[in-house]
């Protein structure tokens, strides 16, 4: 399975494509950063992010897209820019019909390091080890994107199976309800 992960940001948007499956060695396919000038208008910046992510999706044709779920911070301006960049990634995946998953930063840290409160250095060290890299990727946005891809590959398939089982059970229950005789007073 090939996952394109997006660490959203308005100035720097990290992208990491990782291939593999749980229990098998993972492989980096591509990694990079989309950058937009902070002094450009917001619409222009968002279009540039959308165009860049679209190019990555068209070139790599991933099986899934994983985006970091935006969480509340004290700096509302930062949160807004991050959320807007995340929305561009979500829209690009939806437009192409590519399955999408959102993972929180603590889920990513827990999946990669075993500790949902791990620091950036610990995450970078584990990403380097898991992907058998000679050094941690730079800048940090790329490390975060690769960690997100690893999280999705390791956790996403289990979550997909669980969601599928829940959907099947709901469909069975709905069919049984429709088939049961209706008694009216």
Steps between C-alpha positions, in 0.01 A plus 500: 500500500626848412400784734550869432504684831451874536624700797293811427637849528443824317866599473647148496290194416688174553440209264618143542420194292570164663432152367453183700270308730492402868769244573705582190785747452375844397656697216511875433375570148529880513519781752489877472354832606260734324582860590294814457616857565359640825435838337285357217121522514330207673313392185821485299672300773216249524488457122875433500459236772210341312697496175806348669309228681307425181828453311627257766174303490497483120867398482496240780140369481498397868259245644417734789559852626565573867468855632592620845183594686515862606483546874430812703795714593523835672592678176173515303675645194731198479209259548301669222786479250566137590131413467477675163804310369353173633174577317692530173649152552160355592336656194776376267462143627119514482507638145707199394300245700800403713419368849586755768584470869566762765737424788569721802857592593479285814379199295796544267748529787352197675509291182859587416660522846256328735450829688230749401699778669833430329713796400603593147847350549358164607260494203782591261722225644228236458407616147870473408521150649169365364569626147868399517623851413857614552386820675177666611314673217517879493310724553279378785190526278630208292571293810148565624351398163701176495394425860139556395539256209653240732211548744246448224672190364523344845164614639291586196445147378374394841268801517375425147421140596318617812296758304416237239383254767285768666346595161424135422337450840287812452394379155403158645302664781320730255415205271370299797292795612350542152425124481331475839118508505347828601222488754275799495245575773 
